[in-house]
């Protein structure tokens, strides 16, 4: 066989797969009702482009030898940004801003039904309540008109729109748009498992929202991007709705609008210092003379340990992003936004193995001009992904003011405790049932709970540092009216029995 033989054969296979995919997508499109036809057509066209790229790209999409440390001035320390202060006309700067929250996720990982943004996280306030309170406080304080935009998915749109009625009298304009709906692919045949456009009942598992990288195309296609530009808006601040640290920062906004060198950034990514809990987080690198976000899935296996090194790759992406609206419009119209494909394997309830093709919003940084990283304090990264995270934000480690959480001044350490609750706490309902009240955690360093544990009222969690370092730390769980409730092991290094 000639050397060209294998590649020609692979090209024939790719063409056959694309043709088969087109046939199946045409069949699905034919089932769309007239009022959904145009929207469905755009979704399937977007999916077809993603599938084409998936067939073309194989293996990790970075050449490890080309990865370099970013130039010093390409990642600025937040302290330097803040030191510039704020201008007198901060209201006019704020009026150029739009806050966008990624609101496509469900609360299933925490045992909840419906949008994750509607889970109560602090004083019965939901993620969405806190977001609205934050922006309303800004608008009242500075007499501005900062709107909130929610990127929903087909999973969260209906429930979110129902709840938005409660904010009708708040001083925040709220807009929504939907990210795309793409068909899941059978892992073996690489064809859609959906047979028609419906996504309820038995067809629920046939479709998925394709990751937050879809924001660029969906935002543009919705018409909302053009409307906001027409209103004089210039930047969006994008973040996950479950990141309670992602509030509007006036110093970063001022740096964007009034750059010291006169040249505006089109894309700013907030990064923060890695800890050992963040080793899998994406990091900013210099790659082919551009800032590039590299995720662990793109790293060749031989270099994964190097990628996880806290000493070599010291920062990770918080997914707090500031992006110029005009740049999104320009790049979208040129079809010039390049994001790596994330292949996400899933096993459905019936045992069928499928894959879903996704993209991440931060991966587009290399497509924008004059991009910048800002190394922000860890306090701007406070995601609530599990009930362990929920315990932290519900505790006295934080105080709540106008929708924003700030670390208590009584906490002597700048970092939050490392908390790992066991499987008995996974679901929010079970978690709440196991705490008669949220413990005092001001002096806590590290908590691991395994097994069937219930906490009484007025419990204080404290770390003792009096033991020899080799034995790690013991945590005392103390309830004054009940006496010592339990010892909880802090690390997996030393079995609890060995510490008696």
Secondary structure, DSSP 8 states (H G I E B T S, - for coil): --HHHHHHHHHHHHHHHHHHHHHHHHHHHTTS-GGGHHHHHHHHHHHHHHHHHHHH--S-SS-GGGEE---GGGEEEHHHHHHT---TTHHHHHTTEEEEEEE--BSGGGT--SBGGGSEEETTEEHHHHHHHHHHHHHHHHT---EEEEEE-TTTHHHHHHHGGGGTTSS--EEEEE---EE-EETTT-SBS-SSS--SGGGGGGEE---GGGHHHHHHHHSHHHHHHHTT--EEEEEETTBTT----HHHHHHHHT-TTS---SEEEEEEE--GGGTTS-EEEEETTEEEEE-GGGS-GGGHHHHH-TTTS-EEEEEEEEEEHHHHHHHHHTT------EEEEEE-TTS-EEEEEE--GGGGGGGSSS-EEEE--GGG--B--SHHHHHHHHSTTEEEETTEEEE-TT-SSSS--EEEE-GGGSSHHHHHHTBSS--B-TT--EEEE-SS--B-TTEEEEEE--S-GGG--EEEEEETTTEEEEEEE--SSS-GGGG-
